[in-house]
C-alpha cells in the first residue's frame, strides 16, 4: 500500500463519527485497566469501568466549556446517587422509595432537552451500578464512601478525556454532522429523481412514501447539525470556521426546500411526455445533483476542496433544449404542462447554482438573519415552565416517568422475593429495556435477550480458549469499545459486547463462570418486567394518538403556508420565523413517519388505521412538496392587486381550510368530506389566461395544486374520525 493511499485511509478513519468516540473510550478503559494491573488491585477494575460507562452515556455534544460544566453537574449527580444508595442499602423500603422518586424526577428532566435527559438517565444507571457493587460485597456497607469514590473517579477520568478532546478537536463534530446532512440530502435527491421515471402507471404513492421516510432522515440530520453548530456559536459572533459551516448549513436548508418542492403531478407529466426525452433529462440532472451532494459530503468529511462538475451545466442546457423542442411543436394539450416543466427546470437550475456555490462557501453572503433557535431553558423560570407543560397524563414523558418507577420497584421486589444470584442486574435490564413507547420497548426486549445470549455463548468459548488474564483484560477493553460504537445503531451487538465486558471484568476478580446463568435469568426477568409495564400501565399506543399526529402535521403545514404568504406580501427574507415554520413542517412530517413505524409494531387492534395513516402521510408529504415549491419561488414580484387577490385572498382561505381539517382531527369532530367552496376556489385558480405573466402563473398553479390536496385530505380525515 502506497503512503498516499495509507494516508487517505487514515483520513477516512479519522472522519468517521464513531472513531473519536471509540478512541476516547479505548483510552479510558485501557488506562484504568493498566492502573489496576500496575497497582495489583484488580478489585478496583469493575467500579472504575462502570463509572466510565456511566460518564460516556451522559456525554452529549458541546463546546469544551459546555462539556466541562456538564461534567461538573454529572459528577455531583453521580456522587449524590452513589452515596444515597450506599447509605440506604440496609433499609430496602427506604431504598425502593428513593429509587422510585429519583427515577420519576430524573425522567421528567428529559423534558428540558437531550443534555439533561442523558445526565438524568446516566445517574439512574450509576445508582443501579452502585447496588450491584454493594451486592457483590454481600450487602455490607462499611466504608460507604469507597465504592462511590471509585465510580465517580472512573466517570471523572472519562469526562476529563472528553473535555480535552472537545478543546483539541472542537470543530470535528460540526464537520461530521454537515457531512451526514449532505449525504442524506444526496439520497433524497436520488429518490426524488426516481419519480421522473418516464414510465406510464408509475407507482408514485410508493415512491412518495419512501421519499417521506428519507425526508425524516434529512430533517433529523438538519436538527442535529443545527444543535451542534449552536453549541459552538451560542450568543457570540461566530468565528471564521464556524461562519463557514453556518453558511453551508443554510445552503443545505435552501437545497432541501428546492429538493422537496413539486410543481405538478408526476404521472400526468409522464403520460403527456412519454415519447419525449424531457422526463429522462430531468431525472438524470436531479440524480447528478444527488451525486454532487454526496461528493460534497465526502469533501466536508475529509476536509478537501469541493469542485462542482461543469458537465452539469451541459445537462441543464440539454434539458432547456428539450423543452424548447417541445415548445416549437405548439401542441395545445401541452401548454400548461410545459409551463410546469419550465418551472421545474428553473428550480433545477437554482439547485445547480446552490451546489456550485458550495465549492466556495466563504464567498457566500452572510445571511440577513443567521440566528438559530436555542430551545434549551435559560433560567429557573424556563425550567419550571417546561416541566409544568409535561405534568399532565397526555404527556408521553410524564407517563414514562410514572411507568419507569413502577417497573423498577417491581424489579426491586423480585430481587428481594426470590433472592437470585446477581439479582440487581434485573433492575439494570429493566432500566435499559423500558422505553417511552411500546414499539421501542418491543425492539429493545428482543435485542437485549438475543444480545445477552450471544455474549454469554461467545464468552463461554473465549474463557476456554484464552484463560490468560492479560488476554481476557484486552478482550474486556475491546468489548467495551464495541459496545459504545454500536449502542445507538446495533443494539443486539452492543448488548453482546457489554455482556462480554462484564464477564471478563468479573473473571479478573472472581469466578466469571458463575455469572452465566444468573446473567441470562436476570435479563429475561428484567425484560419481561419492562415489557409488561409498558403494555399494561399507561400504554402510549400510537394508534390512539394518530389523529393528534395528523392534526399536528396539518397545523404545521398551515403555519408554513402563512409564512410563505407573508414572504410574498412583504418580500423574500430567510428570517428565523420563516425558517422555523419550514423546519416545524418538516419535523411534523418526520414525526408522523416515525409514529406510523412505531404503530406497525403494536398489537393488531391498535394498528387498524395504519394503512389510512400511511395514505395520509403520502398526501401530507405531497402537500408539503407543493408548499416547498411555492416557498422556493418567494422572490417573485406580484402586482399589488394580484397580490391581494392571491395572497390575501386564495392563500389565506386555503390556510384556513387546512386549519379547519386539523382542528377536526385534533378534537375528533366530524370533518366534511366535500367543500364546494374549495372546489370552486381550485377551479378559479386553474383558470388562467394564456397571456398571464409566467411568475404569476407559477404562484397560481402552486396554490391550485395545494388546494386540490384538500379534498383527499378531507376524505381520509372524515374516515378517521367518523362517528361510531
Secondary structure by P-SEA (a helix, b strand, c coil): ccaaaaaaaaaaaaaccaaaaaaaaaaaaaaaaaaaaaaccccaaaaaaaaaaaaaaacccccaaaaaaaaaaaaaaaaaaaaaaaaacccaaaaaaaaaaaaaaaaaaccccaaaaaaaaaaaaaaaaaaaaaaaacccccccaaaaaaaaaaaaaaaaaaaaaaaaccaaaaaaaaaaaaaaaaaaaaaaaaaaccccccaaaaaaaaaaaaaaaaaaaaaaaaaaaaaacccccccaaaaaaaaaaaaaaaaaaaaacccccaaaaaaaacccaaaaaaaaaaaaaaaaaaaaaaaaaabbbbbcccaaaaaaaaaaaaaaaaaaaccccaaaaaaaaaaaaaaaaaaaaaaaacccccccccccccbbbbcccccaaaaaaaaaaacccccaaaaaaaaaaaaaaaaaaaaaaccccccaaaaaaaaaaccccaaaaaaaaaaaaaaaaaaaaaaaaaaaacccaaaaaaaaaaaaaaaaacccccaaaaaaaaaaaaaaaaaacccccccaaaaaaaaaaaaaaaaaaaacccccccccaaaaaaaaaaaaaaaaaaaaaaaaaccccccaaaaaaaaaaaaaaaaaaaaaaaaaacccccccaaaaaaaaaaaaaaaaaaaaaaaaaccccccaaaaaaccccaaaaaaaaaaaaaaaaaaccccccccaaaaaaaaaaacccccccaaaaaaaaaaaaaaaaaaaaaaaaaaaaccc
